[in-house]
């Protein structure tokens, strides 16, 4: 998994990593001496489902998708990460293997903290332990909500929710309407728990209804209020 060393400004890294401020000076020096910074190319796998975890990870730059292989080899995207996000730690705390795969959406810079290092910090610093308890609770809440939405909403509602999710998480371009992320039709379908053909068909319907406009992989929201209404009604 770890193939090449990347560089990132140490002060920037320490300012962005939320757990840094929870550490004592000795713990900060210990972490500083043990983390790695790696760069992953677009579509490069960070870890596979079933792998044994060796590092906790923190996305500093870029975008990462977390997905699980479903029935018939069809993937289901369960999360899309943006900076700054910690991930790949649930399996460490559960003392098990990864139950998802992590893949870079684009060129991404990731901090890797060895398993034994993060476990030592958690065991000796209750503030760090509480930080990750809170992160796990947040992730569980998001997972619960998405499970209901992806199983009970109709196709239009699921796709509308995914577009809103991308808009809320990645923001808009300077035009104030185009979602600031490139997503293939297949990825959008996997995020919305539908087939690629259904995703393409539903996107075309949204275009004809003047809810969105499309330019290749770029999606422009024309009527956000209507899009949110479609998502809300399911």
C-alpha positions in Angstrom: 0.0 0.0 0.0 2.7 2.5 1.0 4.6 3.2 -2.2 6.0 6.7 -2.2 6.8 9.5 0.3 5.1 12.9 -0.2 5.9 16.2 1.5 3.6 18.6 3.3 4.3 21.6 5.4 4.7 20.4 9.0 3.1 23.4 10.5 0.1 23.2 8.1 -0.2 19.5 8.9 -0.2 20.1 12.7 -2.7 22.9 12.4 -5.1 20.8 10.3 -4.9 17.6 12.3 -7.5 18.1 15.0 -6.0 15.6 17.4 -2.7 17.6 17.4 -4.1 20.1 19.9 -5.2 17.3 22.2 -1.7 16.0 22.7 0.9 16.9 25.3 4.3 18.2 24.0 5.9 14.7 24.5 3.0 13.1 22.6 3.3 15.6 19.8 7.0 14.8 19.4 6.2 11.0 19.5 3.6 11.4 16.7 5.9 13.7 14.7 8.5 11.1 14.7 6.2 8.3 13.6 3.7 9.4 11.0 4.2 9.1 7.2 2.8 11.3 4.5 1.9 9.5 1.2 0.5 10.6 -2.1 -2.0 8.5 -4.0 -2.8 8.8 -7.7 -6.3 9.0 -9.1 -8.0 5.5 -8.8 -5.2 4.2 -6.7 -6.3 1.9 -3.8 -5.3 2.8 -0.3 -6.6 -0.4 1.2 -8.8 -3.3 0.1 -11.8 -4.9 1.8 -10.5 -7.8 3.8 -7.0 -6.3 4.4 -5.6 -6.3 7.9 -5.1 -2.7 9.0 -1.6 -1.4 9.7 -2.3 2.4 9.8 -4.9 4.9 10.6 -5.2 7.5 7.9 -6.0 11.2 7.6 -6.9 12.8 4.3 -5.1 16.1 3.9 -5.6 16.9 0.2 -7.8 15.4 -2.5 -10.9 13.2 -2.3 -11.3 9.5 -1.2 -14.2 7.2 -1.8 -15.0 4.4 0.6 -17.0 1.6 -1.0 -18.1 -2.0 -0.3 -18.6 -4.7 -2.9 -22.2 -5.9 -3.1 -24.1 -8.6 -4.8 -22.9 -9.5 -8.2 -19.7 -7.5 -7.8 -21.6 -4.2 -7.8 -20.0 -1.6 -5.6 -21.8 0.6 -3.1 -20.2 3.8 -2.1 -20.8 4.3 1.6 -18.8 7.6 2.1 -16.9 10.2 0.1 -14.2 11.9 2.2 -12.8 15.4 1.9 -10.0 17.1 3.8 -9.5 16.9 6.7 -11.0 13.4 7.4 -9.8 10.6 9.6 -10.5 7.1 8.3 -9.4 3.4 8.3 -9.6 3.3 12.1 -12.8 1.4 12.8 -11.0 -1.9 11.9 -8.1 -1.0 14.2 -10.4 -0.4 17.2 -12.5 -3.5 16.3 -9.3 -5.6 16.0 -10.5 -6.9 12.7 -10.0 -6.5 9.0 -11.3 -3.7 6.7 -14.9 -4.3 5.6 -14.6 -1.6 2.9 -12.2 -0.5 0.2 -10.7 3.0 0.0 -9.8 4.5 -3.4 -8.5 8.0 -4.4 -11.0 10.0 -6.5 -8.1 12.3 -7.5 -4.5 13.0 -6.6 -4.6 12.8 -2.8 -2.2 13.4 0.1 -2.8 11.2 3.1 -1.1 11.0 6.6 -0.6 7.5 7.8 -0.2 6.8 11.6 0.9 3.3 12.5 -1.6 1.2 14.4 0.6 0.9 17.5 1.2 4.6 17.6 -2.5 5.6 17.6 -3.3 2.9 20.1 -0.6 4.1 22.5 -1.9 7.7 22.2 -5.5 6.6 22.8 -4.5 4.5 25.8 -2.6 7.3 27.5 -4.7 10.3 26.5 -8.5 10.2 27.3 -9.1 13.4 25.2 -7.8 11.5 22.1 -9.9 8.5 23.0 -13.1 10.7 23.3 -12.3 12.4 20.0 -12.5 9.0 18.2 -15.5 7.9 20.2 -17.2 11.0 18.9 -16.0 10.4 15.3 -17.4 6.8 15.4 -20.7 8.1 16.8 -21.0 10.7 14.0 -20.1 8.0 11.3 -22.7 5.6 12.8 -25.4 8.3 12.7 -24.6 9.1 9.1 -24.6 5.4 8.2 -28.0 4.9 9.9 -29.6 7.8 8.0 -28.1 6.7 4.6 -29.3 3.1 5.1 -32.9 4.2 5.5 -32.7 6.7 2.7 -31.1 4.3 0.2 -33.6 1.5 0.9 -36.9 3.5 1.3 -36.6 6.4 -1.1 -37.5 6.0 -4.8 -34.8 6.4 -7.5 -35.5 10.1 -8.0 -35.2 10.8 -4.3 -32.0 8.8 -3.9 -30.3 10.6 -6.8 -31.5 14.0 -5.6 -30.1 13.2 -2.2 -26.7 12.3 -3.6 -26.5 15.5 -5.6 -27.4 17.5 -2.5 -24.8 15.5 -0.5 -22.1 16.4 -3.0 -23.2 20.0 -3.1 -23.2 20.3 0.7 -19.9 18.5 1.2 -17.8 19.9 -1.7 -19.4 23.2 -2.3 -19.9 25.0 -5.6 -17.6 26.5 -8.2 -17.3 30.3 -8.7 -20.5 30.4 -10.7 -22.4 29.5 -7.5 -24.2 26.6 -9.1 -21.8 23.9 -10.4 -20.9 21.1 -7.9 -17.2 21.2 -7.2 -16.5 17.5 -7.8 -16.1 15.3 -10.8 -18.1 12.1 -10.5 -18.6 9.4 -13.1 -22.1 8.1 -13.8 -21.1 4.8 -12.4 -19.8 6.4 -9.1 -23.0 8.5 -8.9 -25.0 5.3 -9.3 -23.0 3.5 -6.7 -23.4 6.4 -4.3 -27.2 6.4 -4.9 -27.7 2.6 -4.7 -29.0 2.2 -8.3 -27.8 0.9 -11.7 -25.7 3.1 -13.9 -28.5 3.1 -16.6 -31.1 4.2 -14.0 -28.7 7.0 -12.9 -28.2 8.2 -16.5 -32.0 8.1 -17.1 -32.8 10.0 -14.0 -30.2 12.6 -14.6 -31.7 13.1 -18.1 -35.1 13.6 -16.4 -33.7 16.2 -14.0 -32.2 18.0 -17.0 -35.4 18.0 -18.9 -37.2 19.3 -15.9 -34.7 22.1 -15.6 -33.5 21.0 -12.1 -29.9 20.5 -13.2 -27.7 21.0 -16.3 -24.8 18.8 -17.3 -21.5 19.4 -19.0 -19.6 16.1 -19.2 -19.1 15.0 -15.5 -19.9 18.5 -14.3 -23.3 19.0 -12.8 -24.9 22.4 -12.4 -27.8 22.9 -10.0 -30.4 25.1 -11.6 -33.3 24.7 -9.1 -31.9 23.8 -5.7 -35.2 24.2 -3.9 -36.9 21.7 -6.3 -33.9 19.3 -6.0 -34.2 19.3 -2.2 -38.0 18.8 -2.4 -37.5 15.7 -4.6 -35.0 14.4 -2.1 -37.2 15.2 0.9 -40.3 13.5 -0.6 -38.3 10.5 -1.7 
